[in-house]
Amino acid sequence: MALVFQSYALWPHMAVAQHIAYGLKLRRMPRAEIARRVTQLENMLGLTGLGERKPAQLSGGQRQHVTLGRALAIQPDILLLDEPLSNLDTRIRLQLRDEIRALQQRLGLTAIHVTHDREEAMVIADRIVILHQGRVMQAGRPQQAYHHPASAFVAAFMGAENQLMLEAYYDGDRLTLRGDEQGAALVPRHATLQPGTVEARFRAEAAQLYDATQAPPAAPGMLVRQGTVLAQSYPGGHWQHTVVSGVWRIQVHASAPYDVGQRVEVQIPTEALFLFPASDTPAPFAATSLASASHDPLPGLTTQSCTGDH
């Protein structure tokens, strides 16, 4: 077993080649074998020609490559990575993220990668374990956690950060969730939730935003909320709006900007909602998701990613 540290944990007086060789020397391997493995890993990790440099002479990405080389040199059966990309800038982080995944597949390692970054976990892992206060909230394929979160906590971590607390009641044989004061309502078709307060979660990109005076009639089963634009910004590719609707603040993406203070209508399709019984304590595997997409299983790789708060 080997560990890649978040803070590199490199000795300032030791050169790149010395760091990679450290574990091999502790195992009293022959010098020729040590030199062979060091050269092999330097070539594999893009460190060729840097063997004599000290950590202070390296970039952040190069330092993390050295820590990877030191861990991989002993050919571990299990590789532990403790947020190895958190100290790097975005460009280097994306590059190294792909390299770690490629190395894991090439070497056939079992890797446990700890991260708070959802996208990083989704890209690297073929199985995800999401933790909350020391408890496993969900474990499975990345697609499963993304499309069928088992709790409100998992839904929020997977990007469904918008939250609405709605009252559910029976209308004949169907459970209905009341929308805004104009009377629009959502009718889930396959929900098993009981009447009472329900927590609804949805992603900003799943909702549709309209001027309140020009909104088209909502389709049957569409949840509707009206509100006022509190803020807007352009992060690239879309306009992001914060809409105040009653006591709730809703994040909604749109292709065009709406003015701050403008009255708007938010329409949320049934299939975009994740519904959970209202509870102060998240309970693993106790949710009903209305998302119905199905996904093919991934190949049986070995990387696992543990995500969540500590």
Number of C-alpha atoms within 10 A of each C-alpha: 13 19 19 23 18 16 15 18 11 19 13 10 11 15 19 27 25 20 23 29 23 17 18 22 14 9 9 9 12 10 12 9 12 21 14 10 20 25 18 15 21 20 12 13 18 12 19 14 12 15 17 12 15 19 20 13 13 14 12 18 17 19 21 25 26 29 23 24 26 26 24 24 21 20 16 15 13 17 21 20 22 18 18 25 23 14 15 15 11 11 9 15 18 14 11 20 16 13 15 19 15 13 15 17 15 9 11 14 18 18 25 21 23 22 21 17 15 16 11 19 23 18 14 22 21 20 23 25 22 25 18 16 9 10 13 16 22 20 20 13 18 22 19 18 22 19 19 21 29 25 25 28 22 24 27 17 20 21 16 24 19 18 21 18 16 18 15 19 16 13 10 7 6 14 20 21 25 18 19 17 10 10 11 19 19 21 19 19 13 12 15 13 17 12 14 13 17 19 18 23 24 26 22 21 17 16 20 17 24 16 17 16 9 9 14 11 9 15 14 12 18 21 23 23 24 22 22 22 23 18 15 18 13 14 8 7 9 15 16 22 25 20 27 20 20 11 7 14 18 23 23 24 22 18 12 10 15 22 14 14 13 14 19 23 24 23 24 24 18 19 17 22 25 25 29 24 21 16 11 6 8 19 17 18 14 14 20 19 23 18 16 11 10 10 10 6 10 11 7 8 14 16 21 22 26 22 22 21 12 8
